[in-house]
């Protein structure tokens, strides 16, 4: 999910290219399709992620998972 409170699905290595499916919070988090087909989220912080298009051209993600609290 879009936040550090979600489980890590996969570690993305520097230089990996992923398909972007959506964004939230002005690209604060970017929804991506992982190599195994799973949908996940990566930080959109320019320190970690470089988009090949402007953030404004990325569609807003239609679904954002909710965090379940025990």
Secondary structure, 3 states (H helix, E strand, C coil): CCCCCCCCCCCCCCCCCCEEEEEEHHHCEEEEECCCCCEEEEECCCCCCCCCCCHHHCCECCCCCCCCCC
